[in-house]
Amino acid sequence: MELRKTSRFPVQCPTSISSDEPIGDGEGALKNVSIGGCAVGSNLGLAKGTYLGLCFRLPGHEQPVEVVLAKVRWSLGEAAGVEFILMGSDSQERLREYTKSTKPGLRH
């Protein structure tokens, strides 16, 4: 069993999903987030191995987090685990700030 490298923080926020792959663009909802990735729910059919971009606003933050490149690592029904590969330094800082100010396991 592989252990997670970073803590996950439950969150409920909408996200825009974009992809050059056949799934196209659409909407979803973040279920949890960490520095390195997230779990997202969507009816787009996010298959393992799909590359995509994400844009979401974390609770208490005005500016969005923009993930330029991410990869679906697992998929089960309408849920998928996504690894963040590339994002700008401003988005990284917003995500880091959120995870430092939020305790794992709290729901926002």
N, C-alpha and C positions, 0 to 999 in steps of 0.2 A: 504494500500500500504506500502510495506517495503522499508525503506530508506537505501541506501548504507552506509556502515561503513567507506569506504575508497574511495578516488578519483580514477577515471579511466583515463588512459592515452592512447590516440590513438597511435597505433604502427602498422607497417607492417613488420613482420619478419617471416621467416619459422620456423616451429617447428617439431621435431620428436615426434611421439606419440607411446607409447608402452602400451600394455594391455595383461593380462593373460586371459581376457574374449574373447568371440568368434570374436570380431572385429579384433583382432590381432594387428600388428604394421603397422605404415604408417606415412604419412606426413600431415601437415596442415599449416595454417598460422594464427598467432596471429593478432587479430583486435584491441584489447585493452588489457591493463594490469593494475593491481593494486597490492598492497601488498598481498591481500588475494585471488586473482584469475585472470581470464582472459576470454575473448571471443575468440573463435577459430573457424576457418572455416576448414572443412575437409569433404571429401567424404567417410569417414570410417563408417558413420552412428552412431555417438556418441549419444547413448540413455541416457535419464535421469537415474541416478543411477549407471552408468558405472564408474568403478575405472580405473585409468590410470596413466601413468607417462609422463612427458613432458621434453623436452630439447630444449632450444632456446637461441640465442644470441641477446641481446638488442643492438640497435644502439649505436655505440661509445664504446662498450665493447668487448674486445677480448675473455674473458672467458665466457662460457655458464652458463645459469641459469638451474639447474637441479631440477625438481620437482619430488621427489621420489614417492609421492602418491597424487593424486588429484581425485575429484569426479565431474562428470557431474551433474550440478544442474538444467539445462534446455536445451532443444534442439528444434530447429526449422529449418527444412530443413537441410542444410549443416552447419549451425551455432550452436554453443553450448556455454553455460556459464559454466566455470569450477572453482571450489573452490580448492585452494591449501591446502592440509592437512599436508604434510610432505616434508621438504626440508632441506638440509644442511645449516649450518650457513654461509658458504661462498656464497652460492646462495642467501640466504636471504639478506646478506649485499649488493650484487650486485644489487638486485631488489630495496632495500631501497635507495641506492645511485642514481639509475636511477630515481626513483619517486621524490626524493628531488631535482634533477637537471632539471627536466622537468615540465613544467606547464601543468595542465590538459587542454585538448582541443587542444593542439598543435599536429600536425601530423608529425611523423618521419618515 
